[in-house]
């Protein structure tokens, strides 16, 4: 069992005081057999009221009401989690057994109504082109590969063919754009893999969260994105095209959705003069925690949830 401290700091800056509409925060890690949230603390400046809900995908969502105008909005997410992972931990591995499922996948009848929402393309106008690309990557190898192996192969193809490029622009590139540029962010690579899997009849969803990597250890990290594919004999299996392999205990999931926009860590609106938005700064820090369940408090309004 390993305990980690995660701090995710986001600051939006404006040239004049602006009024804020409701903000949607997907910042509480998803819990399961391998992850437990020990402590969760949100710091928001200016002060905000939070309303919590569980969305259709099982994500914990906070709706922030911010009544006071301001020239900046700062949201600091602090979390301590306990994570099962590593050779000494007694826990089921991320994939419990070798998957025997092959293409085309026959999903159980009782799951088909839900699965259909994860197979429908986000970019239907590009589906034929994405399918053509995916089919080309696995040409001649389908007969000898399981569905899991095919997804793993597509994951490696994206890792080798698409150059990682950090983008500050909001949203994701379409799959065709990512293929055309041969470059994209982690969100863009994940979006391409998700649509490629769906073009092959595989249920796939977009996942957003944190990755324990060198940049995050140094306090220079940002949020991360990957894909989960549903296989009847192994459930949701995670693949990270930025890394080129399956997800690991270093991945911490904040939210999952059938659409990339559904798991934006922070989304909302503001009312101000045209051009008053100056930009945003994001920093994610991850470190192994040895301080029991203590969180360092700043001089801000604090909502503490354990």
N, C-alpha and C positions, 0 to 999 in steps of 0.2 A: 504494500500500500504506500503510495507516494502522495504527499500533500504539496499543492502548488498555490502560489499567490499570483493573481493576474490583476493588472491595473490597465484600464483602457481609458485614455483621456482624449476628449474631443472638444475643440474650441472653434466656434463660428464667430467671425469678426465683421462688424458693420461700421460704416463711416458716420452713422447717426443712430439715435435710438429707434428701434423698430419694435413693432408689436408681434408677438408670437402666436400662431395658431397651435392647435393640438400637435404634439409630437409623439410618434410611435417608437418605442424602444424595444428592440429584441436583444437584450443584454444579459439575461439570466441563463446560464448554461443548462442544457437539457440533462436530466438525471436518468440513470439506468443502472444495470447490474455492474457497470464498470466505473461510474462517476457518481459522486455524492457532493452536493453543495454544502459545505460546512458553514460558510458565512457569505452573505451578499450585501453589499452596501452601494447605494447610488448617492452621489453628491451632485446637486444641480444648482447653478447660479446663473440668473436670478432664481429665487425660490420657486418651487413648483409643487403642485399637488399631483399625486400619482393614483391612477386607477388601474388595477391589475385584472387581467383576463387570460383565459386559455383559448387559443385560436383553434381553427379546424384541424391544424396539423399537430396539435399538442404542444405548441410553443408557449412559454410564459411571456406575455406581452404587457408592458407598462405603457399606459397612455398618460402623458405629462401635460398638465394644464399650467401655463406660465403667464400669470396675470400682469407682471411688471415689464414695461418696455426697458430695453437695454441696448448697449452698443456691442454686447458680446453675449454668447450663450456657451456656458461651459458645462459639460456632462462628464463626470468621472465615475467609471464603473470599477468597483473593487470586489474581487471574488477570491475566496479560498475554497479550493476543491480537493477532495481526496480521489485519487485515480488509481485504479487497479491496472497494472501493466508491467511487464518485465518477467524475466525467467524465474524469479523467486516468488512471484505472486500466485496465489491459488485462485485462478479465475479462468473461465472459458476464453480461448483465443478469439480474435475478432471474427474469424471464420472457423466454425466448430468442426467442420469435416470437409472433405473434398466434395465439391458440388458436382452432381451428375446431370444437372439440367442442360439440355441442348436446345438449339434453335430449330424451329420456332418454339418459344416457351408456351406451355399450356398452363395457364394460371387456374387454380381451383375456382369452380363456379361461384362459391360464396365470396370470393375476393375480386371477381371481375368488375363489379360496379365501381369499386374503389380504384383498382388498378387502371381502369380506363382514363382516369384523370391524370395519371402519371405517364401515359403513353401519348396523349394528345400533344401535338407539336406546339410550342410557343410561337414558332415562326413557320406557319404552314406553307407560305409562299416559297420557302427555302428548303422544304423537306426533301424534295426530289434530289436537289444538289447535294445535300448533306448525306442522304442515303447512298448516292453514287460514290461519294468520297469514302464512306464507311465500308461499302461493299468492296471497293478497290483495295482497301487495307487488308481485308481478310480473304481476298480472292484465293481460292484453291486450298484454304486451310480450315474451312468451316466444318468439314466432315470429321476432322480429327480433334476438334476443340470443343470444350464445354462452353456454355454461355458465359460463365465466370471468366474463363480463359480468353474468350473473345473480347470482353470488356477490358480485361487487363491489357490485352494487345492494343486495343484502340487507345487506351490510356497512355501506353508507352509511345505510340505513334504521335499523339498530340505533343507529348513531352519533347520528342526529338524534332518534330517538324515545325512547331510553333515557338518562336522566340519569346521569352518572358519580357514584358515591358510594363512597368508600373505606370498606371494611368490615374490622374487625379480627377478626370471627368466623371460625372455621375453616370450610373447605369452600366449596362453591359453592351458589348458589341454583338451584333448578330453573328451567327455561325459563318455565314458567307463572308462577312467582313473580316473575321479572324482568319479564315482560310486565304482570303485574298491578300491580306497584309503579311501573313505568316508570322504574326506577332499579336500579343495581347496580354492582358493582366490575368491573374488567377481566376477572376470572375469570368473573363472571356473564354479561357480554356475550359473551365467547368461547364459553361453554357454550351460550348461546342460538343463536349463529351456527352452531356445530357441529351441533346438533340440527336446525336449520332446513335445513341442507345435506343432512343424512342423510335427512330426510323427503322430499327431492326425488330420492333415489337417488344422491347424491354421496358419495364416500368422503371423510371428514373426520376430522382428529385434533386433539387439544388440545396446544398448545405453551406451554411456560413458560420464562422467561428474564429478560433485562434489556433495558431500553430507555434508550438514551442521550438523556436529556431534561434540562430545566432542573433538576428536583428532584434527579436523580442527580448532575448536575454540582456541585450545592451540598451533596451528602452527605446529602440528605433523601429519596432515592429508595427504592423497594421493588421486589420482583420484579414481573414483568409477565406477562400471558397473552394469547395470540392463537390463531388457527386456521390450519391448513394443509389445503388441499383438493387431492385427487389427480386430475389430468387426464391421460389417456393420452399426449397430445401435448406436455405441458409438465411432467409430474411433479408434485411437491408445490409448491403455490403458497400463499404466506402472505397472510393478511388480518387486519387489526387493527381491530376495531370501535370500540375506544376512540379511536383516531386517525381512523378513518373511511376509511382507504385501505389499499393493499397494504403489506406489511412492507418495510423498507428496510435498508441497511447499519447503521442505528442499533439494529436488533434483534439480540440475541445469544441464541441458543437454548441452554438447558441440557438440556431433555428434551422428548420428545414421547410421546404415549400415546393409546390409543383411549378412555381414561377420564380425567377431570380429576384423580382421586386418584393416578394413576400418575406424575405429575410434580410432586408437592409437593416443593419444594426440601429441606425437612427434615421428617421424620416419625419418631415413636418413642413410647415409653411410659415412664412413671416410676411408682414405688411410694412413696406418701406418704399422710399423713393427708388426709381430705376437707377441701377448702378451702385447702390449703397452697400451691396455685399462685397466684402473685401477678400474673403477666402476662409479656409479652414485649416486647422492643424490637428493631426491625429498621431497618437503615440501609444503603442501597446508594450507593456513590460510583463514578462513572465519569469518567475524564479521559484526555485524549490523553497517551500516555507518550513521554518523551524520554530515559529513563534506561536505555536498552539493555534488558537482561533482569533488572534488579535488582528485588527485592521487599524492602520494609521488614519486618524481623523484630520481633515483639513478644516480651514475656517470657512465652511460653507453650510448651507442647509443640507441636512443628511437624512436620507431615508434608509434605515438599516433593516435588512430582512435576513433572518437566519433559517 
